[in-house]
Amino acid sequence: MARRMCARPTDGSARERFDEAYRIIVGGRVQGVGFRPYVYRHAHAHRLLGWVRNRSGRVEIHVQGEADCLRRFIDSLVDSAPPLSQPVLASVETASPCDTASFAIRRSERDDTADVHLPPDLFTCEACLRELGDPGDRRYRYPFINCTQCGPRYSLIGALPYDRASTGMAAFTLCDACAAEYSDPASRRYHAEPVACAACGPQLTFAEPGAADIEGDEPALASALEALAAGRVLAVKGIGGYHLACDAGNDSAVQRLRAAKPRPHKPLAVMFPAPVADPLAVVGRYLAPNADEARLLASPARPIVTVALKAERPMSAAIAPGLNEIGAMLPYSPLHHLMLNGYGRPLVMTSANISGEPVLSERDDVEQRLAHVADACLHHDRPILHAVDDSLFRVIDGRERPLRLGRGVAPLEIELPFELGSTVLAVGAQMKNTIALAWGRRAVISPHLGEMDNLRSLRNLERCAADLQALYQVDAEHLVCDAHPGYTTARWARRQGLPVHEVFHHHAHAAAAWLDAVPGDNNADPMLIFTWDGVGLGPGGALWGGEALLGTPGNWRRVATMRPFRLPGGERAAREPWRSAAALCWEAQLDCPLEITDEPLLRRFWRDGRNAPQTTAVGRLFDAAAALCGLVVQASFEGQGPMLLEALAARTAERIDAPPLALRCRDDVCVADWAPLLPMLMDTGIPAGARAYAFYEALARALLQIARQARQQTGVDRIGLAGGVFQNRILAQTALGLLREDGFAASLPVMLPVNDASIACGQVVEFAHRGVDD
């Protein structure tokens, strides 16, 4: 018998006229990305009846109709989904037809069990940007324009299901025009929860000390642009928090921002105007992004991307002193587009915080705590329920590598290649921290939480831990922390009344790199992972930082390390590179050429081991090299010396032969001796840039030597790089190139940051492979 064409019933008797019905459950990222309206349109396009609704993080669909139409609907449901969604077809079951003559979107319902996938905050889509610039559109120049494919999400969500009443927009009652769009399935704003307009939505306010607030979008924005043109520093409220903004070409303004924050040398992020027709046109006048960087800049996440400066340096040199590249980003909110396009020149957009603390998101906090920095503020009244800093990426070895997880990326959801038997909260380390919540086959990595050496950062961690558990509707049963007893995160974990499990710092680094290298594949084959960073606690109280670990999660064995040395002043060495330089010289029985090390008492204390713990940290080798090359002896931020050293090496064409590190193997552990590098680093007859490049090359060749030795002894051929040292492009690319040329399968993380932001995820992996919750 010939099949009937797909057609709707004309007599209202749906049950009798159609062959089949199905109940479909769709998981993955289907909240806040226009998925229900898409299903509605998709069903109508296939002439089907039924309904769709949110159900505790998933989407439930009842669809009925002609068998062929149903098959085509199901086959194309995922492939045709909105570009920002990430749907997963969880189940398709036959169902009984229901009496309906239409397809509808039903109200959300809750389940006892949830499958929540939080959407990150989104950029402003092209359709909304066109309306933003159209004088005939009713949202012309409205700073909070959005639709189902763009706008704030995570920062605005209070609870799930993702409905307006559960967001920070609950207090804004829709006007008739917005309500009509919100209720119209054919509209781009159908159930776009942050939807609003100038008549019913959030508004801007310009505030400065001693003056009345200037209310209203256009007057407030005009006042802000006038203040920027006058060289003033503004605090500007964005999607996930405030920025401190000033003219990137005004050296005086940039210097005043630095002096007041205070942030004397650490690079400042810069936001560039982005014309709708050619978003990268203005960036190209100042910077030289390669194809990968250009694509990343314009991606929906709109992260900060490190990009090389053009030689003429048309911006203030104070933005990134001594460096060859800056952190660049494009506007991602309509307010940013209005500001940048209205101003016409790039603006510094650095996080509004006290250095090391979380980004500020409340008006009172900004006006009270940053009054010494910000001359005025551009506020708005849309709440920020979850503060989130900007993401930061760097292209290394032709791949986009996250250095900081934040807006547009986090919370980052990872499918685990194993299943947890309980819910785990891992609290990370001390610097560049994130936390991880994991259960079943899922791990969720939080946005960047900052340095954990202050009370505000700890409170931020507590809030984030509580929010993630509430939003994902799971409760932690185990806590995992770093083995270092002095870390703020470890002390906090022990106060929570839950079972606490310790993981050594570099085991967590190795486990995170393993997960990144084998996503979806719980491969039992061993990996050799180089965990090179600053200082982290290892077994027996040793301060590691230059290790090569062989094995798999839960079963790591150290097979190589750097020659240990004692650090005068201990932790102070992270901010005082001269201490690392002195330590290496004294350990090698050489006089240190730096005048600051002439104090006899200091050397005596070092010799006696008083406040001079022993370490193998490659990060401190970087500091020493920067000091010996004449770049910095006192750093204003951790990592300043290594960043300057890399910039120096990158802009120097002259090359010299790198002295090889001596490799001594005994008792199944190889020790790489850095001492042969010192005469070269101290030789002022060699250009400093050539010395810097040779330093990196020598380390990369030592890494290759260690890998060869391990392969010869164990047959291992998979190599991973982990630890903040491998944020260095020259070292990472040189090492990866050498390893691959020698037949190794070598990898550098692309999913997680290679620095300490990956520690929490690594802690989850280590916990799982110890079998604690079986």
MINU-239809 format. One record per residue (C-alpha): z, x, y. Coordinates in steps of 0.25 Angstrom, whole numbers, padded with zeros to 4 digits, always signed. Layout:
# MINU-239809
ZXY
...
//
This chain:
# MINU-239809
+0000+0000+0000
-0003+0005+0014
+0008+0010+0023
+0011+0002+0035
+0010+0008+0049
+0023+0011+0056
+0026-0001+0064
+0038-0008+0070
+0041-0022+0064
+0037-0034+0073
+0046-0044+0066
+0060-0037+0068
+0062-0036+0053
+0063-0021+0052
+0069-0021+0038
+0058-0028+0031
+0046-0021+0038
+0050-0006+0036
+0050+0002+0024
+0061+0012+0026
+0073+0016+0034
+0081+0029+0035
+0094+0034+0040
+0092+0048+0046
+0103+0058+0051
+0099+0069+0060
+0108+0080+0063
+0107+0093+0071
+0106+0093+0086
+0102+0079+0089
+0113+0076+0100
+0109+0077+0115
+0094+0080+0112
+0088+0067+0113
+0087+0065+0098
+0090+0050+0097
+0080+0046+0107
+0070+0055+0100
+0073+0048+0087
+0071+0034+0094
+0057+0039+0099
+0054+0045+0086
+0057+0032+0078
+0049+0024+0088
+0037+0033+0087
+0037+0031+0072
+0039+0016+0073
+0053+0016+0067
+0065+0007+0068
+0080+0010+0068
+0090+0018+0076
+0096+0032+0079
+0110+0036+0084
+0119+0048+0085
+0130+0049+0075
+0140+0060+0077
+0130+0071+0080
+0119+0067+0071
+0108+0056+0073
+0107+0044+0064
+0093+0037+0063
+0090+0024+0056
+0075+0023+0055
+0066+0013+0048
+0052+0010+0047
+0039+0013+0039
+0040+0024+0029
+0029+0033+0035
+0035+0031+0049
+0049+0035+0044
+0044+0047+0037
+0037+0052+0049
+0049+0049+0058
+0058+0057+0049
+0048+0068+0047
+0047+0071+0062
+0061+0067+0066
+0066+0082+0067
+0053+0089+0071
+0050+0079+0083
+0065+0079+0088
+0068+0083+0102
+0067+0098+0105
+0081+0101+0108
+0086+0093+0096
+0089+0100+0082
+0089+0089+0072
+0092+0090+0058
+0088+0079+0048
+0101+0077+0041
+0098+0065+0032
+0087+0054+0030
+0091+0042+0021
+0085+0029+0018
+0092+0017+0025
+0091+0002+0025
+0082-0003+0036
+0089-0011+0047
+0085-0022+0056
+0080-0016+0068
+0067-0018+0076
+0068-0005+0084
+0073+0009+0084
+0086+0012+0093
+0096+0022+0097
+0110+0018+0093
+0123+0022+0098
+0130+0035+0093
+0140+0034+0082
+0150+0044+0076
+0151+0048+0062
+0164+0053+0055
+0156+0066+0053
+0148+0072+0064
+0136+0081+0064
+0136+0086+0079
+0126+0095+0085
+0129+0098+0100
+0117+0100+0109
+0118+0111+0119
+0116+0109+0133
+0101+0108+0136
+0091+0113+0147
+0084+0104+0157
+0071+0099+0150
+0057+0099+0157
+0057+0084+0158
+0070+0084+0165
+0065+0095+0174
+0053+0088+0178
+0061+0076+0182
+0071+0085+0189
+0059+0090+0198
+0052+0076+0200
+0055+0070+0213
+0051+0056+0207
+0061+0057+0196
+0074+0050+0197
+0081+0063+0192
+0074+0072+0202
+0083+0084+0205
+0094+0078+0197
+0103+0090+0192
+0107+0083+0179
+0094+0078+0174
+0093+0078+0158
+0087+0071+0146
+0089+0071+0131
+0082+0084+0130
+0090+0092+0141
+0103+0093+0148
+0118+0096+0145
+0123+0093+0131
+0134+0101+0125
+0141+0103+0139
+0141+0088+0141
+0145+0083+0127
+0159+0078+0125
+0158+0072+0111
+0147+0067+0101
+0139+0059+0099
+0132+0063+0111
+0132+0051+0120
+0134+0050+0135
+0148+0045+0134
+0152+0058+0126
+0146+0067+0137
+0150+0072+0151
+0140+0062+0156
+0149+0050+0152
+0154+0048+0166
+0141+0047+0172
+0136+0032+0171
+0121+0031+0169
+0113+0024+0180
+0103+0013+0176
+0091+0023+0177
+0098+0033+0168
+0104+0023+0159
+0090+0017+0157
+0085+0031+0153
+0097+0033+0144
+0094+0020+0136
+0079+0022+0135
+0075+0028+0122
+0061+0032+0128
+0068+0040+0139
+0070+0055+0139
+0085+0052+0143
+0088+0042+0132
+0102+0045+0128
+0102+0058+0136
+0117+0058+0138
+0118+0067+0151
+0107+0058+0158
+0110+0055+0172
+0103+0055+0186
+0107+0057+0200
+0112+0042+0201
+0122+0043+0189
+0124+0057+0185
+0131+0070+0188
+0129+0076+0202
+0130+0089+0209
+0141+0094+0219
+0141+0106+0228
+0155+0111+0231
+0160+0123+0240
+0173+0127+0245
+0177+0120+0258
+0166+0110+0258
+0164+0096+0253
+0156+0094+0240
+0141+0092+0241
+0138+0080+0232
+0125+0076+0226
+0114+0084+0218
+0105+0088+0230
+0115+0091+0240
+0123+0099+0230
+0111+0107+0225
+0106+0110+0239
+0120+0115+0243
+0120+0124+0230
+0106+0130+0233
+0110+0133+0247
+0123+0140+0242
+0115+0148+0233
+0105+0152+0243
+0116+0156+0252
+0121+0166+0242
+0133+0158+0237
+0138+0158+0222
+0138+0144+0216
+0145+0138+0204
+0135+0128+0198
+0139+0118+0187
+0128+0118+0176
+0128+0112+0162
+0139+0120+0155
+0147+0126+0166
+0145+0132+0180
+0137+0144+0184
+0139+0153+0196
+0126+0154+0203
+0120+0162+0214
+0107+0167+0219
+0102+0178+0209
+0095+0185+0220
+0106+0186+0229
+0113+0199+0226
+0125+0195+0235
+0127+0182+0229
+0127+0188+0215
+0136+0199+0219
+0146+0189+0225
+0146+0181+0212
+0148+0193+0204
+0160+0198+0212
+0167+0185+0213
+0166+0181+0198
+0168+0193+0195
+0156+0197+0187
+0152+0211+0192
+0141+0215+0182
+0139+0205+0171
+0125+0199+0172
+0123+0185+0178
+0114+0174+0173
+0103+0170+0182
+0096+0156+0182
+0081+0155+0186
+0073+0144+0192
+0065+0137+0181
+0053+0130+0187
+0049+0118+0177
+0034+0123+0176
+0038+0138+0173
+0053+0139+0170
+0052+0154+0169
+0044+0157+0181
+0056+0162+0190
+0063+0169+0179
+0050+0178+0178
+0051+0182+0192
+0064+0189+0189
+0065+0192+0174
+0056+0196+0163
+0059+0187+0151
+0051+0190+0138
+0046+0178+0131
+0058+0176+0122
+0067+0176+0135
+0058+0167+0142
+0058+0157+0131
+0073+0158+0130
+0075+0156+0145
+0067+0143+0144
+0073+0138+0131
+0081+0125+0131
+0094+0133+0130
+0091+0139+0144
+0100+0151+0141
+0103+0164+0149
+0093+0174+0144
+0094+0189+0147
+0080+0193+0153
+0075+0206+0159
+0075+0207+0174
+0062+0211+0181
+0061+0224+0187
+0062+0219+0202
+0075+0212+0200
+0073+0201+0210
+0088+0196+0207
+0101+0202+0211
+0104+0215+0203
+0118+0210+0202
+0114+0199+0192
+0114+0209+0181
+0117+0223+0186
+0112+0234+0178
+0104+0225+0168
+0090+0223+0165
+0091+0208+0162
+0098+0196+0167
+0103+0183+0160
+0092+0172+0165
+0092+0157+0163
+0084+0145+0167
+0090+0133+0173
+0094+0123+0162
+0100+0111+0170
+0093+0103+0180
+0104+0108+0190
+0100+0122+0187
+0085+0119+0189
+0088+0112+0202
+0096+0124+0207
+0087+0135+0202
+0074+0129+0206
+0080+0124+0220
+0085+0138+0222
+0072+0145+0218
+0079+0158+0213
+0087+0163+0201
+0102+0160+0202
+0113+0167+0195
+0120+0157+0186
+0132+0164+0179
+0143+0156+0172
+0154+0151+0181
+0166+0157+0175
+0176+0168+0177
+0170+0179+0169
+0173+0178+0154
+0178+0163+0155
+0170+0151+0151
+0160+0145+0161
+0167+0135+0170
+0162+0120+0170
+0172+0112+0179
+0171+0111+0194
+0186+0114+0197
+0186+0126+0188
+0173+0132+0195
+0178+0129+0209
+0192+0135+0206
+0189+0147+0197
+0176+0151+0203
+0179+0149+0218
+0179+0164+0220
+0164+0164+0214
+0157+0151+0218
+0155+0148+0233
+0151+0134+0229
+0149+0125+0217
+0138+0116+0212
+0145+0106+0203
+0141+0093+0196
+0149+0082+0189
+0143+0082+0175
+0154+0087+0166
+0153+0099+0157
+0161+0096+0145
+0158+0109+0138
+0156+0122+0146
+0145+0131+0141
+0139+0144+0147
+0125+0148+0147
+0119+0154+0134
+0114+0168+0135
+0102+0174+0127
+0095+0187+0125
+0082+0190+0118
+0084+0202+0108
+0074+0206+0098
+0065+0195+0102
+0075+0184+0099
+0084+0175+0108
+0099+0179+0106
+0110+0172+0111
+0121+0180+0118
+0129+0168+0123
+0129+0154+0117
+0130+0143+0128
+0122+0132+0135
+0110+0128+0128
+0114+0134+0115
+0128+0131+0112
+0135+0125+0104
+0126+0133+0094
+0126+0126+0081
+0123+0134+0069
+0120+0130+0054
+0128+0138+0045
+0122+0144+0032
+0135+0140+0025
+0145+0128+0025
+0159+0128+0031
+0170+0120+0023
+0178+0118+0036
+0176+0118+0051
+0178+0132+0058
+0180+0136+0072
+0177+0150+0075
+0183+0155+0089
+0175+0168+0090
+0179+0181+0097
+0183+0185+0111
+0171+0188+0119
+0158+0179+0121
+0165+0169+0112
+0160+0157+0106
+0167+0148+0095
+0160+0142+0082
+0164+0129+0076
+0158+0128+0061
+0159+0118+0050
+0149+0114+0038
+0137+0122+0041
+0138+0122+0056
+0143+0131+0066
+0143+0128+0081
+0145+0140+0091
+0151+0137+0104
+0145+0141+0118
+0150+0154+0124
+0165+0153+0127
+0166+0167+0134
+0177+0178+0133
+0190+0173+0127
+0199+0181+0135
+0203+0170+0145
+0210+0157+0144
+0198+0149+0149
+0189+0154+0138
+0200+0151+0127
+0201+0137+0133
+0186+0136+0132
+0186+0140+0118
+0196+0129+0115
+0188+0119+0122
+0175+0123+0115
+0182+0123+0101
+0188+0109+0103
+0175+0104+0109
+0166+0109+0098
+0175+0103+0087
+0175+0089+0094
+0160+0089+0097
+0157+0093+0083
+0168+0084+0077
+0174+0095+0068
+0188+0101+0068
+0190+0116+0065
+0198+0119+0053
+0197+0134+0053
+0197+0144+0065
+0190+0158+0064
+0192+0169+0074
+0190+0184+0077
+0200+0193+0070
+0204+0199+0083
+0218+0194+0085
+0218+0196+0100
+0205+0187+0102
+0208+0175+0110
+0200+0167+0100
+0208+0172+0088
+0221+0169+0095
+0217+0155+0099
+0212+0152+0084
+0226+0156+0079
+0232+0146+0088
+0224+0134+0083
+0232+0130+0070
+0219+0132+0061
+0216+0142+0050
+0211+0154+0057
+0201+0164+0051
+0198+0178+0057
+0185+0185+0057
+0182+0199+0061
+0174+0200+0073
+0162+0208+0067
+0162+0200+0055
+0160+0187+0063
+0148+0195+0071
+0142+0198+0057
+0144+0184+0052
+0137+0178+0064
+0125+0188+0063
+0124+0184+0048
+0123+0169+0052
+0113+0172+0062
+0105+0180+0053
+0105+0170+0041
+0106+0156+0047
+0105+0145+0037
+0105+0156+0026
+0119+0160+0020
+0113+0173+0015
+0123+0181+0006
+0115+0194+0008
+0123+0204+0017
+0119+0208+0031
+0123+0220+0039
+0127+0216+0052
+0130+0225+0064
+0142+0220+0072
+0141+0228+0085
+0149+0223+0097
+0161+0226+0105
+0175+0226+0098
+0179+0217+0087
+0190+0217+0077
+0187+0222+0063
+0195+0223+0050
+0208+0231+0051
+0208+0230+0066
+0196+0238+0069
+0188+0236+0081
+0174+0234+0076
+0161+0233+0084
+0151+0242+0077
+0150+0237+0063
+0140+0234+0053
+0144+0223+0043
+0138+0221+0030
+0139+0208+0022
+0139+0193+0024
+0149+0184+0031
+0163+0185+0026
+0160+0198+0019
+0157+0209+0029
+0158+0224+0026
+0157+0235+0037
+0147+0245+0033
+0145+0252+0047
+0152+0254+0060
+0152+0263+0072
+0161+0275+0074
+0174+0270+0079
+0180+0274+0093
+0192+0271+0101
+0191+0263+0113
+0201+0267+0125
+0206+0255+0131
+0202+0245+0119
+0196+0232+0124
+0195+0238+0139
+0183+0246+0134
+0174+0233+0133
+0174+0233+0149
+0176+0248+0151
+0164+0255+0144
+0169+0269+0148
+0180+0267+0138
+0170+0266+0126
+0162+0278+0132
+0175+0286+0132
+0179+0282+0118
+0166+0286+0112
+0166+0300+0119
+0180+0303+0115
+0178+0298+0101
+0166+0308+0100
+0175+0319+0107
+0166+0319+0119
+0171+0318+0134
+0167+0305+0140
+0158+0307+0153
+0164+0295+0160
+0174+0299+0171
+0182+0286+0168
+0187+0292+0155
+0193+0305+0160
+0208+0299+0159
+0215+0308+0149
+0225+0297+0145
+0214+0288+0141
+0208+0297+0131
+0222+0301+0126
+0225+0286+0123
+0211+0285+0117
+0214+0297+0108
+0227+0291+0104
+0221+0277+0101
+0230+0270+0112
+0222+0257+0116
+0210+0263+0110
+0206+0255+0098
+0195+0260+0089
+0182+0252+0088
+0168+0253+0083
+0162+0244+0094
+0147+0246+0097
+0149+0238+0110
+0158+0249+0115
+0148+0259+0111
+0139+0252+0121
+0149+0252+0132
+0151+0267+0130
+0136+0270+0131
+0135+0262+0144
+0146+0270+0150
+0140+0283+0145
+0127+0279+0151
+0133+0277+0164
+0132+0262+0165
+0146+0257+0166
+0160+0262+0163
+0168+0249+0167
+0161+0236+0163
+0163+0223+0171
+0160+0215+0158
+0159+0218+0143
+0145+0222+0140
+0141+0228+0153
+0139+0242+0148
+0131+0238+0136
+0122+0229+0145
+0120+0240+0155
+0117+0249+0144
+0106+0240+0138
+0100+0238+0151
+0099+0253+0154
+0093+0255+0140
+0083+0244+0142
+0077+0249+0155
+0076+0263+0151
+0063+0268+0145
+0067+0282+0141
+0072+0284+0127
+0079+0295+0119
+0082+0297+0105
+0095+0290+0101
+0105+0298+0094
+0108+0293+0080
+0122+0288+0077
+0129+0295+0065
+0131+0286+0053
+0142+0290+0044
+0145+0281+0031
+0157+0282+0024
+0165+0272+0015
+0154+0262+0016
+0155+0261+0031
+0145+0269+0040
+0149+0273+0054
+0139+0275+0065
+0144+0286+0075
+0140+0284+0090
+0144+0298+0094
+0130+0303+0094
+0127+0294+0105
+0137+0299+0115
+0130+0312+0119
+0117+0304+0122
+0125+0293+0130
+0132+0304+0138
+0119+0312+0141
+0116+0309+0156
+0103+0317+0154
+0097+0306+0147
+0094+0293+0155
+0105+0283+0153
+0095+0272+0148
+0090+0281+0137
+0104+0284+0132
+0107+0269+0132
+0094+0266+0124
+0097+0277+0114
+0111+0272+0112
+0106+0258+0108
+0095+0265+0099
+0106+0274+0092
+0114+0262+0089
+0103+0254+0083
+0099+0266+0074
+0113+0267+0070
+0113+0252+0066
+0100+0255+0058
+0107+0266+0051
+0118+0258+0047
+0109+0247+0042
+0101+0257+0033
+0114+0262+0027
+0119+0248+0024
+0105+0244+0018
+0105+0257+0009
+0119+0254+0004
+0119+0239+0003
+0104+0234+0004
+0107+0225+0016
+0095+0223+0025
+0100+0211+0034
+0106+0217+0047
+0112+0209+0058
+0117+0213+0072
+0130+0206+0078
+0139+0209+0090
+0137+0210+0105
+0131+0224+0105
+0118+0217+0099
+0116+0209+0112
+0110+0222+0116
+0095+0221+0115
+0091+0235+0114
+0101+0238+0103
+0098+0225+0095
+0083+0226+0096
+0083+0241+0092
+0092+0239+0080
+0085+0226+0075
+0072+0234+0076
+0077+0246+0069
+0083+0237+0058
+0070+0229+0056
+0061+0241+0055
+0070+0246+0044
+0069+0234+0036
+0081+0226+0040
+0082+0212+0043
+0090+0213+0056
+0095+0201+0064
+0102+0199+0078
+0108+0185+0080
+0100+0174+0087
+0108+0162+0084
+0121+0168+0089
+0125+0178+0099
+0126+0192+0094
+0139+0194+0102
+0153+0188+0100
+0148+0174+0103
+0144+0174+0088
+0158+0178+0083
+0163+0163+0081
+0150+0160+0073
+0152+0172+0064
+0167+0169+0062
+0162+0155+0056
+0153+0162+0047
+0164+0172+0042
+0174+0161+0040
+0164+0153+0032
+0161+0165+0023
+0175+0168+0020
+0176+0155+0012
+0189+0151+0020
+0185+0136+0021
+0179+0134+0007
//
